Every structure is written in structure tokens, then in C-alpha cells.
Amino acid sequence: MSVLLETRGLSRSFSGLRAVHEVDFTLPEGQIRALIGPNGAGKTTFVSMLVGRLAPGSGTVLFDGRDVTGLPVHARVRLGMAYTFQITSVFQRLSLHENVALAARRRLGGESRAVERAVREALSRVGLLEHARRNAEELSYGHQRLLEIAMGIAQKPRLLILDEPTQGLADGEIADFKALLGELARETTILLIEHNMSVVMEVAEKITVLNSGEVLAEGSPEEIHADPRVQAAYLGVPDAAG
């Protein structure tokens, strides 16, 4: 399995405080990887450096073997990265159809029929096709998150980064989202930043745990759940070793 995304010694500090420190990270193509950790663990800073919103203090980001450390966000999008919470911004006063069409045009240009097909497919997959003509501002927060995912899908990315995608979703919608992830995994590599541990444990093939800006543990869901360091730092179980 070829490596799609890699970081080497990735670090960033703010006012002398280490947010991310010497993180080595490897994501194979076609995998669903979850990134978890307590609040303040460095997840947001790490992902911001992956997508180009934040320059690292040191270290390297590689995408498909290419050094993209110095590339801006839009250049990484063209290479095949999509980040649902930053790159795919929701325009509140545009319809769902118009929002997704804007994302699709980044890939398809002015091919109107192809854009229309991409819009219908993306909205259908997240369960929002019947609301296509409604303005985004009319949606609940959870459905706006699904709209962001539809915008990501329409770009046909090689890497789809989903930041807290189940926040605001009802239980039934979360079940549908898990099924959607299974479908998307056949088409793209997924990096999932998520606090809902039932979602993480069910859908992720591998989990990376950040704590205090460093990789605390990495492994299968079963390995992570059983790791006493993770239990102490994140899962709320006291570490027997102290």
C-alpha cells in the first residue's frame, strides 16, 4: 500500500509553548485513519499544517511523495486534498445546490452537465438531495456539516479530512454517516478527527493519538482501547502504572 500523506518532524510553537512537537505521521492510500486526543492535544494545529493554513516551525509535509510544506491551501486542493471545515466553506445565503456546485466547479470547470451530475450525486450521498433548493442558512447545524461533506465529495479528493463531522447529528444520522464513510473509503483516503469514540472505534482502520503535541500511541482500535497510556490521557481510565 503506497503512502499518500507523510509528515517528518513536524513542529509548531506559539509564544514558546509547544503545540506540536516532532510528529512523524504516515497515512497509506485507501485507509480510514482517526486522529484523536484530549482538548489541547495539538490536533487542530497539526491538521492546519497538513492543509496549508498554518506554516510549520520545522519539519516536512509530503503528499504522494511530493514536498508540499511551502504550498498554500489552494495548491494543495488542486493536488487532491479536501478539508471539510476550512476548504469547503458553506455560503449561508446560497442554496445547497449552489454551494456544492461551487465545489464541483473547482474540479470540472464550466462543464455544466458534469457539474449538475456531481451536485446531485454528492447531495444524494449525504441524504440532502430533497433540500437542494433550500438555502444553507435554513439547515440545522448538523445538516450544514453534512453539506460540507457533500462539498468535499464533489471535489473527488484523493484525501478527505473530516473535522468533527458527527457534531450536531442525531443518532440515526450518525448511523447513516458511518455507512457513508464505508462507501467513501472505496474511493478516497480519509483522515477523521472525531470525539465520538463509538464512531472512531467502528469505522477507523487505524488510530493515531495525540497528547501534548506528540504522538502518544498508534494502532488498531482494539490496541488503542487497551492501551493504558491512552486510557489515562484520553479515555478517562486511571493508569495502573501511575
C-alpha positions, 0 to 999 in steps of 0.5 A: 500500500503506497503512502499518500500523506507523510509528515517528518518532524513536524513542529509548531510553537506559539509564544514558546509553548509547544503545540506540536512537537516532532510528529512523524505521521504516515497515512497509506492510500485507501485507509480510514485513519482517526486522529484523536486526543484530549482538548489541547492535544495539538490536533487542530494545529497539526491538521492546519499544517497538513492543509496549508493554513498554518506554516510549520516551525520545522519539519516536512509535509509530503503528499504522494511523495511530493514536498508540499510544506511551502504550498498554500491551501489552494495548491494543495486542493488542486493536488487532491486534498479536501478539508471539510471545515476550512476548504469547503466553506458553506455560503449561508445565503446560497442554496445547497445546490449552489454551494456544492456546485461551487465545489464541483466547479473547482474540479470540472470547470464550466462543464455544466452537465458534469457539474449538475451530475456531481451536485446531485450525486454528492447531495444524494450521498449525504441524504440532502438531495430533497433540500437542494433548493433550500438555502444553507442558512435554513439547515440545522447545524448538523445538516450544514456539516453534512453539506460540507461533506457533500462539498468535499465529495464533489471535489473527488479528493484523493484525501478527505479530512473530516473535522468533527463531522458527527457534531450536531447529528442525531443518532440515526444520522450518525448511523447513516454517516458511518455507512457513508464513510464505508462507501467513501473509503472505496474511493478516497483516503480519509483522515477523521478527527472525531470525539465520538469514540463509538464512531472512531472505534467502528469505522477507523482502520487505524488510530493515531493519538495525540497528547501534548503535541506528540504522538502518544500511541498508534494502532488498531482500535482494539490496541488503542482501547487497551492501551493504558497510556491512552486510557489515562490521557484520553479515555478517562481510565486511571493508569495502573502504572501511575 
